[in-house]
Amino acid sequence: CAQACSFCATGRMGRLRSLTAEEILVQAFYGRQTVRELDMPSLEGVVFMGMGEPADNAEEVVKAARALGDDLRFRFSRSRITISTVAPKPESFEELAEAGCVLAWSVHAADNALRKQLVPTTRHSMEELRQGLERALQGKPKNARQVMIEVVLIEDVNDSQEHAAQLLEFLRPLHSCTRNAKVMVDLIPYNSVDHADHFQKPSFERVTTFQEVLIEGGVFTFVRTTRGDDGDAACGQLATRKRAEANGSAVSTVETA
């Protein structure tokens, strides 16, 4: 991923190339095959998130998402296919909306300066990006105007009540400018990565207080349950382990899922 979010191990890997739609779909194919072989619950949804920015590969991502939702191919419900983006540009939302599935926006902070700190590749103001999202939602059928707002909460960085109030005010135009829009917030407690040990996971109390501010403001908000952190495979931890000899010592990054 080329977005280089300051709290994310994946972003430190950079980008070598983008996957084709076929390479993306193969993952879903083998995922379904694996759960059948292991007698696990069937796969009911797909999320484009965790390793790479979909907007940097919009054409192939849209092709793959359409195939996943095609009744003659993978037959996933389009309401269960989500594409998550940091939105490198306002037009990113409209490009990805062509897939006909749910959009998710990795916001992390409503304040422009703080957002730039967390997502250093940000080139547009949050207001400009929000306008792009509004246009994308307005172009969807009324019953499909749904968006997920994602926020990785980091202790004493973006997890205060003031930050929650800023986010609440920032989201209000999505309701007023886009009729029938369903806006949900997904709070993701920070998962530790080696290169950002100055960041810490917030306490349960701070997370729930943040959530309460949004709920009291009328925004449906839930806290994501952390999975995979024991194997460095949780949100923000996905990266390839590399070992290099530098001055006689081994250097490694966290392991991929």
Secondary structure as UniProt FT lines:
FT   TURN            6..7
FT   HELIX           10..13
FT   HELIX           21..37
FT   TURN            38..39
FT   STRAND          46..48
FT   HELIX           54..57
FT   HELIX           58..68
FT   TURN            71..74
FT   HELIX           78..80
FT   STRAND          81..85
FT   HELIX           91..97
FT   TURN            98..99
FT   STRAND          102..106
FT   HELIX           112..118
FT   TURN            120..121
FT   HELIX           126..138
FT   HELIX           142..144
FT   STRAND          146..153
FT   TURN            155..158
FT   HELIX           161..177
FT   TURN            179..180
FT   STRAND          182..189
FT   HELIX           194..196
FT   TURN            197..198
FT   HELIX           204..216
FT   TURN            217..218
FT   STRAND          220..223
FT   HELIX           229..231
FT   TURN            235..237
FT   STRAND          244..246
FT   TURN            247..248
FT   STRAND          249..251
//
